[in-house]
Amino acid sequence: MVAEIEMDRPRIVILLGPTGIGKSKLAIEWGEALGGEIISADSVQVYQYMDIGTGKPTLDDQERVRHHLIDLVPPDQPFHAALYRTLGRKTIDQLFQNRKPIWVVGGTGLYIKTLTQGLFTGPKIDPQVRESLRQEAKEKGLDALYERLRKVDSQTASHLHPNDLFRMIRALEVFDSTGVPISFYREQHRFGERPYLTLKIGLEMSRDILYRRIDERVDQMLEKGFLQEVERLMEMGYGPELKPMQSLGYKQMVQFLLKEIGWDEAVRRMKRDTRHYAKR
């Protein structure tokens, strides 16, 4: 009986690893060799027109192996984990019915967790608390906000990049509203859903080699026209205040285009911040 129930659950392979390690390339090679289709678990690849900076699969890549959950919405349209879970589970159901192997490539840990274990919603928050935190970030800066989060919820802070304003505000608004860290609510939720049989494969390499690959990847993105991509996005009306325009790489290119920093500094920060992100 148990065996029958297990056979009714879709089986998915999840490919994990730090940015720049080669997850996408490997997934395409495996997809070609073993069949199946790829579901992206990258929170920035969902946005249209953001291709080079997100490492989005090329048209040639997509001809080799079909990809899902990329190019879903324009950069000024909100997209969140709950919507990703809905679309991701629908895609998995369709692939399972068609008996196709399913490869999930991350990406964004929250998206993978939401897809495979369920979604934590949390307590309702007064919008004024959120606005107050946004104002605090403007006045005191991201470093001050991150330091405050580290003091009240070190567990959550350890999983966030110091530039991740959206998630810092989310964690602090829960604490400021309830006096309880968001990590406590997440532990209570326990993410107990298990709709799939999963095999997680994590990629690793020495830090020195990974950092060198990241620096080379940034140089290659710039050679492919990353600056022009960001310039085009701004000409289309997608401003620096939008969440995807504050993501890795895009933020530094925007700062250069607005003449806030020089070219060499923009490239240096892009490489540095990408290396920091890979350490998480």
C-alpha positions in Angstrom: 0.0 0.0 0.0 2.8 2.4 1.0 4.6 1.5 -2.2 1.6 2.3 -4.3 1.2 5.7 -2.7 4.8 6.5 -3.3 4.5 5.6 -7.0 1.7 8.2 -7.2 3.9 11.0 -6.1 6.0 12.8 -8.8 9.7 12.3 -8.5 11.9 15.4 -9.0 15.6 15.9 -9.1 16.8 19.2 -7.5 20.1 20.6 -8.6 21.6 22.9 -6.0 24.8 24.9 -5.5 26.2 28.4 -5.2 25.9 30.9 -8.1 28.5 30.5 -10.8 29.2 26.8 -10.1 27.5 25.5 -13.3 24.1 24.2 -12.3 22.3 25.3 -15.5 25.0 23.9 -17.8 24.9 20.5 -16.0 21.1 20.4 -15.9 21.0 20.9 -19.7 23.5 18.2 -20.3 21.6 15.8 -18.1 18.3 16.8 -19.6 19.6 16.1 -23.1 21.1 12.7 -22.1 18.3 11.5 -19.8 15.3 13.3 -21.1 12.9 15.6 -19.3 12.4 19.3 -18.8 13.8 22.0 -16.5 12.0 24.1 -14.0 13.9 27.2 -13.0 13.9 28.1 -9.3 15.6 31.5 -9.8 13.6 34.5 -8.4 15.0 36.9 -11.0 14.8 34.7 -14.1 11.0 35.0 -13.8 11.3 38.6 -15.1 11.1 39.4 -18.8 13.9 41.4 -20.6 16.4 40.5 -17.8 18.5 37.9 -19.6 22.2 38.5 -19.4 22.4 39.5 -15.8 20.3 36.6 -14.6 22.2 33.9 -16.6 18.9 33.0 -18.2 19.1 30.1 -20.6 19.7 31.2 -24.2 17.3 30.3 -27.0 19.7 27.6 -28.1 19.7 26.2 -24.5 15.9 26.2 -24.5 15.8 24.3 -27.9 18.1 21.7 -26.4 15.9 21.2 -23.2 12.6 22.9 -22.6 12.7 25.4 -19.6 9.8 26.5 -17.4 9.1 29.4 -15.1 11.3 32.0 -16.9 10.1 35.2 -18.6 6.8 35.2 -16.7 6.2 38.8 -15.8 7.7 42.3 -16.6 10.0 43.8 -14.0 7.4 46.1 -12.6 4.9 43.3 -11.8 5.1 41.8 -8.3 6.1 38.2 -8.1 6.3 36.2 -4.9 7.0 32.7 -3.6 3.2 31.8 -3.3 2.7 32.5 -7.0 5.9 30.5 -7.8 4.6 27.5 -5.8 1.2 27.6 -7.7 2.8 27.8 -11.1 5.6 25.3 -10.2 3.3 22.7 -8.8 1.0 23.0 -11.9 4.0 22.5 -14.1 5.2 19.5 -12.2 1.7 17.9 -12.4 1.7 18.4 -16.1 5.2 16.9 -16.6 4.3 14.0 -14.3 1.2 13.2 -16.3 3.3 13.3 -19.5 5.8 10.9 -17.8 8.7 13.4 -18.3 11.7 13.5 -15.9 11.6 16.7 -13.9 14.7 18.8 -13.1 14.4 21.7 -10.7 17.4 24.0 -10.9 18.0 26.6 -8.1 18.5 29.3 -7.7 16.5 30.6 -4.8 16.3 28.5 -1.7 13.0 30.0 -0.7 11.4 29.0 -4.0 12.6 25.4 -3.7 11.5 25.1 -0.1 8.1 26.6 -1.0 7.7 24.3 -3.9 8.6 21.1 -2.1 7.6 21.7 1.5 4.8 24.3 1.5 4.5 28.0 2.3 4.9 30.0 5.5 2.4 32.9 5.5 3.1 34.5 8.9 1.0 37.0 10.9 -0.8 39.9 9.4 1.2 43.1 9.5 0.1 46.7 9.7 1.2 48.5 6.5 2.4 51.4 8.6 5.0 49.2 10.2 6.3 48.2 6.8 6.4 51.8 5.6 8.2 52.9 8.8 10.9 50.3 8.1 11.3 51.5 4.5 11.8 55.0 5.9 14.3 53.7 8.4 16.3 52.0 5.6 16.4 55.3 3.6 17.5 57.3 6.6 20.0 54.9 8.3 21.0 52.6 5.4 20.9 48.9 4.8 23.8 48.1 7.1 21.9 49.6 10.1 18.8 47.7 9.3 20.8 44.4 8.9 22.5 45.0 12.2 19.2 45.5 14.0 17.9 42.3 12.4 21.0 40.4 13.5 20.4 41.5 17.1 16.7 40.5 17.3 16.8 37.4 14.9 20.3 36.2 14.2 19.0 33.0 12.7 17.2 34.8 10.0 20.0 37.3 9.5 22.5 34.6 8.9 20.5 33.4 5.8 20.1 36.8 4.3 22.4 39.0 2.2 23.0 42.4 3.8 21.6 44.0 0.7 18.3 42.0 0.6 16.1 44.9 1.7 12.8 43.1 0.9 13.4 40.1 3.2 15.0 42.2 5.9 11.9 44.3 6.1 9.7 41.2 6.1 11.6 39.8 9.1 11.7 43.0 11.0 8.1 43.9 10.4 7.1 40.5 12.0 9.3 41.2 15.0 8.2 44.8 15.4 4.5 43.8 15.2 4.6 40.7 17.4 7.8 40.8 19.4 8.5 37.3 18.1 11.2 36.5 15.5 10.0 35.3 12.1 12.4 32.3 12.6 10.2 31.1 15.4 7.1 31.2 13.3 8.9 29.3 10.6 10.0 26.6 13.0 6.4 26.2 14.2 5.2 25.8 10.6 7.8 23.1 10.0 7.2 23.1 6.3 5.6 19.7 6.6 4.1 19.2 3.1 5.7 16.4 1.1 4.0 16.3 -2.3 7.0 14.9 -4.1 9.8 12.3 -3.9 12.9 14.5 -4.2 16.5 13.8 -4.9 18.7 16.8 -4.1 22.1 17.0 -5.7 24.5 19.7 -4.4 27.5 20.9 -6.4 30.6 22.0 -4.6 34.1 23.2 -5.5 37.0 24.9 -3.8 36.3 28.6 -2.9 39.3 29.8 -4.8 38.2 28.2 -8.0 34.6 29.3 -7.5 35.6 32.9 -6.9 37.7 32.8 -10.1 34.7 31.4 -12.0 32.5 34.2 -10.6 35.0 36.9 -11.7 35.2 35.4 -15.2 31.4 35.1 -15.4 31.0 38.8 -14.6 33.5 39.7 -17.3 31.7 37.5 -19.8 28.3 39.1 -18.9 29.8 42.5 -19.5 31.2 41.4 -22.8 27.8 40.1 -23.9 26.2 43.5 -23.3 25.0 43.5 -19.7 25.3 47.3 -19.4 23.3 47.8 -22.5 20.6 45.5 -21.2 20.3 47.5 -18.0 20.3 50.8 -20.0 17.5 49.4 -22.2 15.5 48.4 -19.2 15.7 52.0 -17.8 14.8 53.4 -21.2 11.7 51.2 -21.1 10.7 52.9 -17.8 11.9 50.2 -15.3 13.4 52.4 -12.6 16.0 51.6 -9.9 13.4 51.5 -7.2 12.0 48.2 -8.5 13.0 45.0 -6.7 14.5 43.1 -9.7 16.5 46.2 -10.6 18.1 46.0 -7.1 19.3 42.4 -7.6 22.9 41.4 -8.1 24.6 43.1 -11.0 21.6 45.2 -12.0 22.0 47.4 -8.9 25.7 48.1 -9.7 25.0 48.8 -13.4 22.2 51.2 -12.4 24.5 53.0 -10.0 27.0 53.5 -12.9 24.4 54.7 -15.3 23.1 57.2 -12.7 26.7 58.4 -12.3 26.8 57.4 -8.6 29.9 55.3 -9.1 32.6 54.9 -11.8 32.9 51.9 -14.1 35.8 50.2 -12.3 34.0 50.5 -8.9 30.8 49.1 -10.4 32.6 46.0 -11.7 34.5 45.6 -8.5 31.3 45.7 -6.4 29.5 43.4 -8.8 32.2 40.8 -8.4 32.5 41.3 -4.6 28.8 41.1 -4.0 28.4 38.0 -6.2 31.2 36.3 -4.2 29.5 37.2 -0.9 26.2 35.8 -2.2 28.0 32.6 -3.2 29.3 32.2 0.4 25.7 31.9 1.8 
